[in-house]
Amino acid sequence: MKKLSMLILVLMFILAGCNSNEKTLKVFNWGVYIDETLIEEFEEEYGVRVVYDTFDSNESMYTKLMSGETYDVLVPSDYMVQRLIDENLLQTLDKSVVNMANVMPHVMNQSFDPNNQYSAPYFWGNVGIIYDTTQVDEADLTGWEVLLNTKYKGNVYFYDSERDAFMVALKALGYSANSKDDAELQAAFEWLTQLNSTMDPIYVTDDVIDNMIAGNKAMAIVYSGDAAYILDENEDMGYFVPEEGTNIWIDSFVIPANAENPEMANAWIEFMLSEDAQTRNTLEVGYTTVHQSVWEAMIAEDGDYAGNTAYEVRLANSKDEIFMYDEELKVKMADLWLKVKAQ
């Protein structure tokens, strides 16, 4: 019996030693933002264990990083990529591994990372209005001002995000979504205050998806990827992006400066940029791919997203903007947004 016990202990030490040598890749991504079978395939192909965690906002991701948590791959949005670069928290990508030749030119070389030294695009899209065609007169869809049309009082979902809220108001007033002008911000605040007091909007986040599929309100502010899914699920829905302009967002892969496995991180990014992975991810998630040939296949006449106006993100409106990071502006908007909702 003692010999058997000793044998068991020896085996336990051997197994513990094997586990300590196991290669690990830590990925931090948005929730519900991947075809999870790809994680298993990557593990098998590269002989690595993937620790896959999720976050619900750029700010919560940043807070966790500042708490001392380390990851090998992150998927922040444009303005957060800019912040991480400015604070020297990222390392450059290994372009001998990460091949972006098939990435759509529209999402490359943006102002937050001009030469894509630090970031590789993953998904992209815009912000618009999903509306019920059985409830909304399309003649009313002339711009963001439709959100102030009292015909739809009590029948609007408004996304609970200060940056998106001020983008809508600033664009409705003809200003830049990145405006730091106090007078323009005050005008946007008053526009949002009018909406809050006259329209009785319901402030929502991701719960807007199921609610609009069910047709519970006439219209809602949504991200295009969520709109694409809603359009597929409810044929009565339409998607409208005002000509005054909107936010174009790009979520990208980056590698933190303190990543413990940067070699495998670059391999992960290259794997996820492949045609196969991009196809499977866009079909699973519903957000717009960054892979040129996959995008063309998806919107083709026989493609999975043919005719889906939310998936086909517009490419040529000069008034569409990417958010730029500005801590002072962020704090000011957050404070004003709380005041809007408190009235």
Phi and psi in degrees as GROMACS dihedral restraints (atoms count N, CA, C in turn):
[ dihedral_restraints ]
;  ai    aj    ak    al  type     phi  dphi    fc
    3     4     5     6     1   -65.0    20    10
    4     5     6     7     1   -37.6    20    10
    6     7     8     9     1   -64.5    20    10
    7     8     9    10     1   -39.3    20    10
    9    10    11    12     1   -65.1    20    10
   10    11    12    13     1   -40.8    20    10
   12    13    14    15     1   -63.8    20    10
   13    14    15    16     1   -41.7    20    10
   15    16    17    18     1   -63.8    20    10
   16    17    18    19     1   -39.3    20    10
   18    19    20    21     1   -62.8    20    10
   19    20    21    22     1   -41.5    20    10
   21    22    23    24     1   -63.0    20    10
   22    23    24    25     1   -42.4    20    10
   24    25    26    27     1   -63.1    20    10
   25    26    27    28     1   -42.0    20    10
   27    28    29    30     1   -60.8    20    10
   28    29    30    31     1   -44.5    20    10
   30    31    32    33     1   -62.7    20    10
   31    32    33    34     1   -38.6    20    10
   33    34    35    36     1   -63.4    20    10
   34    35    36    37     1   -40.9    20    10
   36    37    38    39     1   -66.5    20    10
   37    38    39    40     1   -38.4    20    10
   39    40    41    42     1   -63.1    20    10
   40    41    42    43     1   -46.2    20    10
   42    43    44    45     1   -64.2    20    10
   43    44    45    46     1   -39.2    20    10
   45    46    47    48     1   -63.5    20    10
   46    47    48    49     1   -39.2    20    10
   48    49    50    51     1   -64.5    20    10
   49    50    51    52     1   -38.9    20    10
   51    52    53    54     1   -63.5    20    10
   52    53    54    55     1   -43.8    20    10
   54    55    56    57     1   -65.5    20    10
   55    56    57    58     1   -34.1    20    10
   57    58    59    60     1   -68.4    20    10
   58    59    60    61     1   -21.7    20    10
   60    61    62    63     1   -94.7    20    10
   61    62    63    64     1    -1.5    20    10
   63    64    65    66     1   -67.0    20    10
   64    65    66    67     1   132.8    20    10
   66    67    68    69     1   -74.2    20    10
   67    68    69    70     1   137.0    20    10
   69    70    71    72     1  -129.2    20    10
   70    71    72    73     1   138.8    20    10
   72    73    74    75     1  -120.8    20    10
   73    74    75    76     1   123.9    20    10
   75    76    77    78     1  -104.5    20    10
   76    77    78    79     1   119.2    20    10
   78    79    80    81     1  -116.0    20    10
   79    80    81    82     1   135.8    20    10
   81    82    83    84     1  -123.5    20    10
   82    83    84    85     1   110.6    20    10
   84    85    86    87     1  -132.8    20    10
   85    86    87    88     1   168.0    20    10
   87    88    89    90     1   -63.6    20    10
   88    89    90    91     1   153.1    20    10
   90    91    92    93     1   -68.7    20    10
   91    92    93    94     1   146.7    20    10
   93    94    95    96     1    50.8    20    10
   94    95    96    97     1    56.6    20    10
   96    97    98    99     1  -136.3    20    10
   97    98    99   100     1    27.7    20    10
   99   100   101   102     1  -164.2    20    10
  100   101   102   103     1   151.4    20    10
  102   103   104   105     1   -80.5    20    10
  103   104   105   106     1   107.5    20    10
  105   106   107   108     1   -65.5    20    10
  106   107   108   109     1   -16.9    20    10
  108   109   110   111     1   -66.5    20    10
  109   110   111   112     1   -22.8    20    10
  111   112   113   114     1   -67.6    20    10
  112   113   114   115     1   -30.6    20    10
  114   115   116   117     1   -62.4    20    10
  115   116   117   118     1   -46.9    20    10
  117   118   119   120     1   -62.5    20    10
  118   119   120   121     1   -40.3    20    10
  120   121   122   123     1   -65.9    20    10
  121   122   123   124     1   -38.8    20    10
  123   124   125   126     1   -64.5    20    10
  124   125   126   127     1   -43.1    20    10
  126   127   128   129     1   -58.4    20    10
  127   128   129   130     1   -44.0    20    10
  129   130   131   132     1   -68.1    20    10
  130   131   132   133     1   -41.7    20    10
  132   133   134   135     1   -69.2    20    10
  133   134   135   136     1   -36.2    20    10
  135   136   137   138     1  -107.5    20    10
  136   137   138   139     1    -1.6    20    10
  138   139   140   141     1    61.9    20    10
  139   140   141   142     1    44.4    20    10
  141   142   143   144     1  -133.2    20    10
  142   143   144   145     1   151.4    20    10
  144   145   146   147     1   -97.3    20    10
  145   146   147   148     1   126.1    20    10
  147   148   149   150     1   -97.3    20    10
  148   149   150   151     1   122.3    20    10
  150   151   152   153     1   -96.5    20    10
  151   152   153   154     1   112.3    20    10
  153   154   155   156     1  -114.4    20    10
  154   155   156   157     1   109.2    20    10
  156   157   158   159     1  -110.4    20    10
  157   158   159   160     1   159.4    20    10
  159   160   161   162     1  -128.8    20    10
  160   161   162   163     1   156.7    20    10
  162   163   164   165     1  -132.4    20    10
  163   164   165   166     1   167.9    20    10
  165   166   167   168     1  -116.5    20    10
  166   167   168   169     1    -0.9    20    10
  168   169   170   171     1  -160.2    20    10
  169   170   171   172     1   155.7    20    10
  171   172   173   174     1   -59.9    20    10
  172   173   174   175     1   -36.6    20    10
  174   175   176   177     1   -68.5    20    10
  175   176   177   178     1   -40.0    20    10
  177   178   179   180     1   -68.1    20    10
  178   179   180   181     1   -34.4    20    10
  180   181   182   183     1   -62.4    20    10
  181   182   183   184     1   -47.0    20    10
  183   184   185   186     1   -62.1    20    10
  184   185   186   187     1   -43.0    20    10
  186   187   188   189     1   -60.1    20    10
  187   188   189   190     1   -41.2    20    10
  189   190   191   192     1   -66.4    20    10
  190   191   192   193     1   -38.8    20    10
  192   193   194   195     1   -62.2    20    10
  193   194   195   196     1   -42.5    20    10
  195   196   197   198     1   -69.2    20    10
  196   197   198   199     1   -20.1    20    10
  198   199   200   201     1   -76.5    20    10
  199   200   201   202     1    -9.0    20    10
  201   202   203   204     1   110.0    20    10
  202   203   204   205     1    -3.6    20    10
  204   205   206   207     1   -68.5    20    10
  205   206   207   208     1   138.8    20    10
  207   208   209   210     1  -112.8    20    10
  208   209   210   211     1   141.1    20    10
  210   211   212   213     1  -136.6    20    10
  211   212   213   214     1   160.3    20    10
  213   214   215   216     1   -95.9    20    10
  214   215   216   217     1   -30.1    20    10
  216   217   218   219     1  -137.7    20    10
  217   218   219   220     1   135.1    20    10
  219   220   221   222     1  -122.9    20    10
  220   221   222   223     1   162.1    20    10
  222   223   224   225     1  -132.0    20    10
  223   224   225   226     1    69.3    20    10
  225   226   227   228     1   -80.8    20    10
  226   227   228   229     1   164.8    20    10
  228   229   230   231     1   -84.1    20    10
  229   230   231   232     1   167.4    20    10
  231   232   233   234     1   -42.9    20    10
  232   233   234   235     1   -57.1    20    10
  234   235   236   237     1   -65.9    20    10
  235   236   237   238     1   -30.0    20    10
  237   238   239   240     1   -76.1    20    10
  238   239   240   241     1   -32.3    20    10
  240   241   242   243     1   -59.2    20    10
  241   242   243   244     1   -45.4    20    10
  243   244   245   246     1   -57.5    20    10
  244   245   246   247     1   -45.6    20    10
  246   247   248   249     1   -62.2    20    10
  247   248   249   250     1   -45.4    20    10
  249   250   251   252     1   -63.9    20    10
  250   251   252   253     1   -36.4    20    10
  252   253   254   255     1   -66.1    20    10
  253   254   255   256     1   -47.7    20    10
  255   256   257   258     1   -59.9    20    10
  256   257   258   259     1   -31.9    20    10
  258   259   260   261     1   -94.4    20    10
  259   260   261   262     1    11.6    20    10
  261   262   263   264     1    56.6    20    10
  262   263   264   265     1    39.7    20    10
  264   265   266   267     1  -102.5    20    10
  265   266   267   268     1     3.8    20    10
  267   268   269   270     1  -122.6    20    10
  268   269   270   271     1   156.0    20    10
  270   271   272   273     1  -111.2    20    10
  271   272   273   274     1   157.3    20    10
  273   274   275   276     1   -70.9    20    10
  274   275   276   277     1   152.4    20    10
  276   277   278   279     1   -75.7    20    10
  277   278   279   280     1   152.6    20    10
  279   280   281   282     1   -88.6    20    10
  280   281   282   283     1    99.0    20    10
  282   283   284   285     1   -69.0    20    10
  283   284   285   286     1   -12.0    20    10
  285   286   287   288     1   -76.0    20    10
  286   287   288   289     1   -14.7    20    10
  288   289   290   291     1  -108.6    20    10
  289   290   291   292     1   -49.1    20    10
  291   292   293   294     1   -84.4    20    10
  292   293   294   295     1   111.6    20    10
  294   295   296   297     1  -105.0    20    10
  295   296   297   298     1   114.6    20    10
  297   298   299   300     1  -107.1    20    10
  298   299   300   301     1    21.6    20    10
  300   301   302   303     1   -62.8    20    10
  301   302   303   304     1   -27.8    20    10
  303   304   305   306     1   -96.2    20    10
  304   305   306   307     1     2.6    20    10
  306   307   308   309     1   -77.7    20    10
  307   308   309   310     1   138.8    20    10
  309   310   311   312     1   -56.5    20    10
  310   311   312   313     1   131.8    20    10
  312   313   314   315     1   -60.8    20    10
  313   314   315   316     1   -24.8    20    10
  315   316   317   318     1   -65.0    20    10
  316   317   318   319     1   -22.2    20    10
  318   319   320   321     1  -108.4    20    10
  319   320   321   322     1     3.8    20    10
  321   322   323   324     1   -96.4    20    10
  322   323   324   325     1   158.3    20    10
  324   325   326   327     1    53.5    20    10
  325   326   327   328     1    45.0    20    10
  327   328   329   330     1   -83.0    20    10
  328   329   330   331     1   165.9    20    10
  330   331   332   333     1   -60.7    20    10
  331   332   333   334     1   -28.6    20    10
  333   334   335   336     1   -75.2    20    10
  334   335   336   337     1   -18.1    20    10
  336   337   338   339     1  -158.4    20    10
  337   338   339   340     1    77.0    20    10
  339   340   341   342     1   -51.5    20    10
  340   341   342   343     1   -36.3    20    10
  342   343   344   345     1  -112.1    20    10
  343   344   345   346     1    14.7    20    10
  345   346   347   348     1    49.3    20    10
  346   347   348   349     1    43.3    20    10
  348   349   350   351     1   -71.4    20    10
  349   350   351   352     1   -34.2    20    10
  351   352   353   354     1  -109.9    20    10
  352   353   354   355     1   -16.1    20    10
  354   355   356   357     1  -136.3    20    10
  355   356   357   358     1   145.8    20    10
  357   358   359   360     1  -123.5    20    10
  358   359   360   361     1   119.7    20    10
  360   361   362   363     1   -57.1    20    10
  361   362   363   364     1   145.6    20    10
  363   364   365   366     1  -119.9    20    10
  364   365   366   367     1   -60.8    20    10
  366   367   368   369     1  -133.6    20    10
  367   368   369   370     1   159.4    20    10
  369   370   371   372     1  -149.3    20    10
  370   371   372   373     1   169.2    20    10
  372   373   374   375     1   174.9    20    10
  373   374   375   376     1  -162.7    20    10
  375   376   377   378     1  -140.9    20    10
  376   377   378   379     1  -172.5    20    10
  378   379   380   381     1  -119.3    20    10
  379   380   381   382     1   134.4    20    10
  381   382   383   384     1  -152.4    20    10
  382   383   384   385     1  -163.9    20    10
  384   385   386   387     1  -115.1    20    10
  385   386   387   388     1   119.7    20    10
  387   388   389   390     1   -89.6    20    10
  388   389   390   391     1   134.6    20    10
  390   391   392   393     1  -140.1    20    10
  391   392   393   394     1   151.4    20    10
  393   394   395   396     1   -86.7    20    10
  394   395   396   397     1   114.2    20    10
  396   397   398   399     1   -65.8    20    10
  397   398   399   400     1   -17.3    20    10
  399   400   401   402     1   -85.0    20    10
  400   401   402   403     1   -11.4    20    10
  402   403   404   405     1  -116.3    20    10
  403   404   405   406     1   -26.2    20    10
  405   406   407   408     1  -106.1    20    10
  406   407   408   409     1   129.2    20    10
  408   409   410   411     1   -76.9    20    10
  409   410   411   412     1   117.2    20    10
  411   412   413   414     1   -63.6    20    10
  412   413   414   415     1   -17.8    20    10
  414   415   416   417     1   -66.8    20    10
  415   416   417   418     1   -20.7    20    10
  417   418   419   420     1   -80.3    20    10
  418   419   420   421     1   -12.4    20    10
  420   421   422   423     1   -85.6    20    10
  421   422   423   424     1    70.0    20    10
  423   424   425   426     1  -100.4    20    10
  424   425   426   427     1   -14.3    20    10
  426   427   428   429     1   170.3    20    10
  427   428   429   430     1  -170.2    20    10
  429   430   431   432     1   -62.8    20    10
  430   431   432   433     1   -18.6    20    10
  432   433   434   435     1   -62.6    20    10
  433   434   435   436     1   -16.1    20    10
  435   436   437   438     1   -59.5    20    10
  436   437   438   439     1   -24.8    20    10
  438   439   440   441     1   -71.3    20    10
  439   440   441   442     1   -11.4    20    10
  441   442   443   444     1  -105.1    20    10
  442   443   444   445     1     3.6    20    10
  444   445   446   447     1   -75.2    20    10
  445   446   447   448     1   110.4    20    10
  447   448   449   450     1   -65.8    20    10
  448   449   450   451     1    -8.6    20    10
  450   451   452   453     1   -58.3    20    10
  451   452   453   454     1   -27.5    20    10
  453   454   455   456     1  -109.2    20    10
  454   455   456   457     1    21.3    20    10
  456   457   458   459     1   -55.7    20    10
  457   458   459   460     1   132.7    20    10
  459   460   461   462     1    75.0    20    10
  460   461   462   463     1     8.4    20    10
  462   463   464   465     1  -126.6    20    10
  463   464   465   466     1    28.5    20    10
  465   466   467   468     1  -129.6    20    10
  466   467   468   469     1   132.0    20    10
  468   469   470   471     1   -97.0    20    10
  469   470   471   472     1   131.7    20    10
  471   472   473   474     1  -121.2    20    10
  472   473   474   475     1   128.7    20    10
  474   475   476   477     1   -68.0    20    10
  475   476   477   478     1   129.1    20    10
  477   478   479   480     1   -84.1    20    10
  478   479   480   481     1    76.7    20    10
  480   481   482   483     1  -147.0    20    10
  481   482   483   484     1   120.8    20    10
  483   484   485   486     1   -61.8    20    10
  484   485   486   487     1   -37.9    20    10
  486   487   488   489     1   -68.5    20    10
  487   488   489   490     1   -43.3    20    10
  489   490   491   492     1   -68.1    20    10
  490   491   492   493     1   -38.8    20    10
  492   493   494   495     1   -61.7    20    10
  493   494   495   496     1   -47.1    20    10
  495   496   497   498     1   -70.9    20    10
  496   497   498   499     1   -29.8    20    10
  498   499   500   501     1   -59.0    20    10
  499   500   501   502     1   -47.9    20    10
  501   502   503   504     1   -59.1    20    10
  502   503   504   505     1   -48.8    20    10
  504   505   506   507     1   -66.5    20    10
  505   506   507   508     1   -44.4    20    10
  507   508   509   510     1   -62.6    20    10
  508   509   510   511     1   -42.3    20    10
  510   511   512   513     1   -67.3    20    10
  511   512   513   514     1   -38.5    20    10
  513   514   515   516     1   -60.8    20    10
  514   515   516   517     1   -30.6    20    10
  516   517   518   519     1   -92.5    20    10
  517   518   519   520     1    -1.2    20    10
  519   520   521   522     1    88.5    20    10
  520   521   522   523     1    18.0    20    10
  522   523   524   525     1  -106.3    20    10
  523   524   525   526     1   170.3    20    10
  525   526   527   528     1   -73.7    20    10
  526   527   528   529     1   143.9    20    10
  528   529   530   531     1   -66.5    20    10
  529   530   531   532     1   -16.6    20    10
  531   532   533   534     1  -104.8    20    10
  532   533   534   535     1    16.8    20    10
  534   535   536   537     1   -59.6    20    10
  535   536   537   538     1   137.2    20    10
  537   538   539   540     1  -115.0    20    10
  538   539   540   541     1     6.1    20    10
  540   541   542   543     1   -70.3    20    10
  541   542   543   544     1   125.2    20    10
  543   544   545   546     1   -60.5    20    10
  544   545   546   547     1   -39.1    20    10
  546   547   548   549     1   -67.2    20    10
  547   548   549   550     1   -39.7    20    10
  549   550   551   552     1   -69.9    20    10
  550   551   552   553     1   -38.5    20    10
  552   553   554   555     1   -66.6    20    10
  553   554   555   556     1   -36.9    20    10
  555   556   557   558     1   -65.2    20    10
  556   557   558   559     1   -41.4    20    10
  558   559   560   561     1   -63.4    20    10
  559   560   561   562     1   -39.9    20    10
  561   562   563   564     1   -65.7    20    10
  562   563   564   565     1   -39.7    20    10
  564   565   566   567     1   -59.2    20    10
  565   566   567   568     1   -44.3    20    10
  567   568   569   570     1   -67.0    20    10
  568   569   570   571     1   -35.5    20    10
  570   571   572   573     1   -63.4    20    10
  571   572   573   574     1   -44.5    20    10
  573   574   575   576     1   -69.3    20    10
  574   575   576   577     1   -34.5    20    10
  576   577   578   579     1   -64.9    20    10
  577   578   579   580     1   -40.0    20    10
  579   580   581   582     1   -62.6    20    10
  580   581   582   583     1   -44.5    20    10
  582   583   584   585     1   -59.1    20    10
  583   584   585   586     1   -45.3    20    10
  585   586   587   588     1   -64.3    20    10
  586   587   588   589     1   -39.2    20    10
  588   589   590   591     1   -84.5    20    10
  589   590   591   592     1   -25.9    20    10
  591   592   593   594     1  -106.0    20    10
  592   593   594   595     1   -18.4    20    10
  594   595   596   597     1  -110.5    20    10
  595   596   597   598     1    -9.8    20    10
  597   598   599   600     1    46.9    20    10
  598   599   600   601     1    54.4    20    10
  600   601   602   603     1   -70.3    20    10
  601   602   603   604     1   154.5    20    10
  603   604   605   606     1  -101.4    20    10
  604   605   606   607     1   121.7    20    10
  606   607   608   609     1   -86.1    20    10
  607   608   609   610     1   128.1    20    10
  609   610   611   612     1  -136.2    20    10
  610   611   612   613     1   170.9    20    10
  612   613   614   615     1  -128.3    20    10
  613   614   615   616     1  -120.8    20    10
  615   616   617   618     1   -69.4    20    10
  616   617   618   619     1   -16.5    20    10
  618   619   620   621     1   -66.3    20    10
  619   620   621   622     1   -11.5    20    10
  621   622   623   624     1   -62.5    20    10
  622   623   624   625     1   -28.9    20    10
  624   625   626   627     1   -61.9    20    10
  625   626   627   628     1   -57.7    20    10
  627   628   629   630     1   -64.7    20    10
  628   629   630   631     1   -35.9    20    10
  630   631   632   633     1   -66.1    20    10
  631   632   633   634     1   -38.1    20    10
  633   634   635   636     1   -77.9    20    10
  634   635   636   637     1   -32.0    20    10
  636   637   638   639     1   -60.2    20    10
  637   638   639   640     1   -37.5    20    10
  639   640   641   642     1   -79.3    20    10
  640   641   642   643     1    -7.6    20    10
  642   643   644   645     1    72.0    20    10
  643   644   645   646     1    33.3    20    10
  645   646   647   648     1   -76.6    20    10
  646   647   648   649     1   -19.8    20    10
  648   649   650   651     1  -137.0    20    10
  649   650   651   652     1   167.6    20    10
  651   652   653   654     1   -76.3    20    10
  652   653   654   655     1   -34.1    20    10
  654   655   656   657     1  -156.6    20    10
  655   656   657   658     1   164.1    20    10
  657   658   659   660     1  -158.0    20    10
  658   659   660   661     1   149.1    20    10
  660   661   662   663     1   -80.2    20    10
  661   662   663   664     1   128.0    20    10
  663   664   665   666     1  -145.6    20    10
  664   665   666   667     1   161.5    20    10
  666   667   668   669     1   -79.3    20    10
  667   668   669   670     1   147.1    20    10
  669   670   671   672     1   -59.3    20    10
  670   671   672   673     1   -34.7    20    10
  672   673   674   675     1   -64.2    20    10
  673   674   675   676     1   -39.8    20    10
  675   676   677   678     1   -68.7    20    10
  676   677   678   679     1   -37.6    20    10
  678   679   680   681     1   -63.5    20    10
  679   680   681   682     1   -39.8    20    10
  681   682   683   684     1   -59.0    20    10
  682   683   684   685     1   -41.5    20    10
  684   685   686   687     1   -67.4    20    10
  685   686   687   688     1   -43.3    20    10
  687   688   689   690     1   -61.9    20    10
  688   689   690   691     1   -41.9    20    10
  690   691   692   693     1   -61.1    20    10
  691   692   693   694     1   -37.8    20    10
  693   694   695   696     1   -68.3    20    10
  694   695   696   697     1   -30.8    20    10
  696   697   698   699     1   -90.5    20    10
  697   698   699   700     1   -21.8    20    10
  699   700   701   702     1  -139.0    20    10
  700   701   702   703     1   109.0    20    10
  702   703   704   705     1   -69.6    20    10
  703   704   705   706     1   -11.0    20    10
  705   706   707   708     1   -83.5    20    10
  706   707   708   709     1    -5.2    20    10
  708   709   710   711     1   -90.6    20    10
  709   710   711   712     1   147.5    20    10
  711   712   713   714     1  -128.2    20    10
  712   713   714   715     1   166.9    20    10
  714   715   716   717     1  -130.2    20    10
  715   716   717   718     1   130.7    20    10
  717   718   719   720     1  -129.3    20    10
  718   719   720   721     1   128.2    20    10
  720   721   722   723     1  -119.4    20    10
  721   722   723   724     1   111.4    20    10
  723   724   725   726     1   -58.6    20    10
  724   725   726   727     1   146.1    20    10
  726   727   728   729     1   -70.0    20    10
  727   728   729   730     1   -15.4    20    10
  729   730   731   732     1   -65.2    20    10
  730   731   732   733     1   -12.7    20    10
  732   733   734   735     1   110.3    20    10
  733   734   735   736     1   163.1    20    10
  735   736   737   738     1  -152.4    20    10
  736   737   738   739     1  -176.4    20    10
  738   739   740   741     1   -88.8    20    10
  739   740   741   742     1   129.4    20    10
  741   742   743   744     1  -100.6    20    10
  742   743   744   745     1   124.9    20    10
  744   745   746   747     1  -116.2    20    10
  745   746   747   748     1   150.2    20    10
  747   748   749   750     1  -136.0    20    10
  748   749   750   751     1   120.2    20    10
  750   751   752   753     1   -95.6    20    10
  751   752   753   754     1   133.1    20    10
  753   754   755   756     1  -133.1    20    10
  754   755   756   757     1   153.6    20    10
  756   757   758   759     1   -78.6    20    10
  757   758   759   760     1   135.6    20    10
  759   760   761   762     1  -139.5    20    10
  760   761   762   763     1   162.2    20    10
  762   763   764   765     1  -119.2    20    10
  763   764   765   766     1   118.1    20    10
  765   766   767   768     1   -60.4    20    10
  766   767   768   769     1   152.1    20    10
  768   769   770   771     1   -61.0    20    10
  769   770   771   772     1   -30.5    20    10
  771   772   773   774     1   -99.4    20    10
  772   773   774   775     1    19.2    20    10
  774   775   776   777     1   -57.2    20    10
  775   776   777   778     1   138.1    20    10
  777   778   779   780     1   -86.7    20    10
  778   779   780   781     1   -17.4    20    10
  780   781   782   783     1  -136.8    20    10
  781   782   783   784     1    63.3    20    10
  783   784   785   786     1   -63.3    20    10
  784   785   786   787     1   -31.6    20    10
  786   787   788   789     1   -61.5    20    10
  787   788   789   790     1   -46.2    20    10
  789   790   791   792     1   -72.3    20    10
  790   791   792   793     1   -28.7    20    10
  792   793   794   795     1   -63.6    20    10
  793   794   795   796     1   -43.4    20    10
  795   796   797   798     1   -63.6    20    10
  796   797   798   799     1   -38.1    20    10
  798   799   800   801     1   -64.7    20    10
  799   800   801   802     1   -39.4    20    10
  801   802   803   804     1   -61.4    20    10
  802   803   804   805     1   -45.5    20    10
  804   805   806   807     1   -63.0    20    10
  805   806   807   808     1   -43.9    20    10
  807   808   809   810     1   -62.6    20    10
  808   809   810   811     1   -41.1    20    10
  810   811   812   813     1   -61.0    20    10
  811   812   813   814     1   -42.9    20    10
  813   814   815   816     1   -76.3    20    10
  814   815   816   817     1   -15.8    20    10
  816   817   818   819     1   -90.0    20    10
  817   818   819   820     1    -3.3    20    10
  819   820   821   822     1   -66.5    20    10
  820   821   822   823     1   157.0    20    10
  822   823   824   825     1   -59.8    20    10
  823   824   825   826     1   -41.0    20    10
  825   826   827   828     1   -63.8    20    10
  826   827   828   829     1   -49.4    20    10
  828   829   830   831     1   -65.6    20    10
  829   830   831   832     1   -41.0    20    10
  831   832   833   834     1   -64.3    20    10
  832   833   834   835     1   -37.9    20    10
  834   835   836   837     1   -64.9    20    10
  835   836   837   838     1   -48.7    20    10
  837   838   839   840     1   -67.7    20    10
  838   839   840   841     1   -38.3    20    10
  840   841   842   843     1   -67.3    20    10
  841   842   843   844     1   -43.3    20    10
  843   844   845   846     1   -68.8    20    10
  844   845   846   847     1   -32.6    20    10
  846   847   848   849     1   -70.8    20    10
  847   848   849   850     1   -35.9    20    10
  849   850   851   852     1   -74.7    20    10
  850   851   852   853     1   -42.5    20    10
  852   853   854   855     1   -93.7    20    10
  853   854   855   856     1   -35.5    20    10
  855   856   857   858     1    93.7    20    10
  856   857   858   859     1    -6.4    20    10
  858   859   860   861     1   -85.3    20    10
  859   860   861   862     1   160.4    20    10
  861   862   863   864     1   -76.1    20    10
  862   863   864   865     1   128.2    20    10
  864   865   866   867     1   -66.3    20    10
  865   866   867   868     1   157.4    20    10
  867   868   869   870     1  -101.6    20    10
  868   869   870   871     1    -2.4    20    10
  870   871   872   873     1   -85.4    20    10
  871   872   873   874     1   121.0    20    10
  873   874   875   876     1   -56.2    20    10
  874   875   876   877     1   -52.3    20    10
  876   877   878   879     1   -70.5    20    10
  877   878   879   880     1   -31.7    20    10
  879   880   881   882     1   -67.2    20    10
  880   881   882   883     1   -42.9    20    10
  882   883   884   885     1   -60.0    20    10
  883   884   885   886     1   -44.7    20    10
  885   886   887   888     1   -62.1    20    10
  886   887   888   889     1   -40.4    20    10
  888   889   890   891     1   -67.6    20    10
  889   890   891   892     1   -37.5    20    10
  891   892   893   894     1   -69.5    20    10
  892   893   894   895     1   -34.3    20    10
  894   895   896   897     1   -98.4    20    10
  895   896   897   898     1     0.8    20    10
  897   898   899   900     1   -63.0    20    10
  898   899   900   901     1   164.7    20    10
  900   901   902   903     1   -53.8    20    10
  901   902   903   904     1   -35.3    20    10
  903   904   905   906     1  -104.4    20    10
  904   905   906   907     1    15.3    20    10
  906   907   908   909     1   -79.8    20    10
  907   908   909   910     1   163.0    20    10
  909   910   911   912     1   -65.1    20    10
  910   911   912   913     1   -26.3    20    10
  912   913   914   915     1  -115.3    20    10
  913   914   915   916     1    26.1    20    10
  915   916   917   918     1   -58.5    20    10
  916   917   918   919     1   128.0    20    10
  918   919   920   921     1    78.2    20    10
  919   920   921   922     1     0.0    20    10
  921   922   923   924     1   -84.5    20    10
  922   923   924   925     1   102.0    20    10
  924   925   926   927     1   -67.4    20    10
  925   926   927   928     1   -21.8    20    10
  927   928   929   930     1   -78.0    20    10
  928   929   930   931     1   -35.8    20    10
  930   931   932   933     1   -69.9    20    10
  931   932   933   934     1   -36.5    20    10
  933   934   935   936     1   -81.7    20    10
  934   935   936   937     1    74.5    20    10
  936   937   938   939     1   -57.8    20    10
  937   938   939   940     1   130.6    20    10
  939   940   941   942     1   -66.8    20    10
  940   941   942   943     1   150.3    20    10
  942   943   944   945     1  -114.1    20    10
  943   944   945   946     1   -14.3    20    10
  945   946   947   948     1  -129.8    20    10
  946   947   948   949     1    38.8    20    10
  948   949   950   951     1  -107.4    20    10
  949   950   951   952     1   114.2    20    10
  951   952   953   954     1   -66.1    20    10
  952   953   954   955     1   -15.4    20    10
  954   955   956   957     1   -89.0    20    10
  955   956   957   958     1    -7.2    20    10
  957   958   959   960     1   -75.0    20    10
  958   959   960   961     1   139.4    20    10
  960   961   962   963     1  -136.5    20    10
  961   962   963   964     1   150.6    20    10
  963   964   965   966     1   -91.2    20    10
  964   965   966   967     1   139.6    20    10
  966   967   968   969     1   -67.9    20    10
  967   968   969   970     1   138.1    20    10
  969   970   971   972     1  -105.5    20    10
  970   971   972   973     1   146.6    20    10
  972   973   974   975     1   -80.3    20    10
  973   974   975   976     1   132.6    20    10
  975   976   977   978     1  -153.3    20    10
  976   977   978   979     1   108.1    20    10
  978   979   980   981     1   -61.7    20    10
  979   980   981   982     1   -41.7    20    10
  981   982   983   984     1   -63.3    20    10
  982   983   984   985     1   -42.4    20    10
  984   985   986   987     1   -65.5    20    10
  985   986   987   988     1   -41.3    20    10
  987   988   989   990     1   -58.8    20    10
  988   989   990   991     1   -46.0    20    10
  990   991   992   993     1   -65.0    20    10
  991   992   993   994     1   -42.5    20    10
  993   994   995   996     1   -63.1    20    10
  994   995   996   997     1   -45.3    20    10
  996   997   998   999     1   -64.1    20    10
  997   998   999  1000     1   -40.5    20    10
  999  1000  1001  1002     1   -61.7    20    10
 1000  1001  1002  1003     1   -42.1    20    10
 1002  1003  1004  1005     1   -65.7    20    10
 1003  1004  1005  1006     1   -45.3    20    10
 1005  1006  1007  1008     1   -65.8    20    10
 1006  1007  1008  1009     1   -36.6    20    10
 1008  1009  1010  1011     1   -65.7    20    10
 1009  1010  1011  1012     1   -38.9    20    10
 1011  1012  1013  1014     1   -62.4    20    10
 1012  1013  1014  1015     1   -38.2    20    10
 1014  1015  1016  1017     1   -67.4    20    10
 1015  1016  1017  1018     1   -37.6    20    10
 1017  1018  1019  1020     1   -59.0    20    10
 1018  1019  1020  1021     1   -50.2    20    10
 1020  1021  1022  1023     1   -73.1    20    10
 1021  1022  1023  1024     1   -20.4    20    10
 1023  1024  1025  1026     1   -80.5    20    10
 1024  1025  1026  1027     1   -14.6    20    10
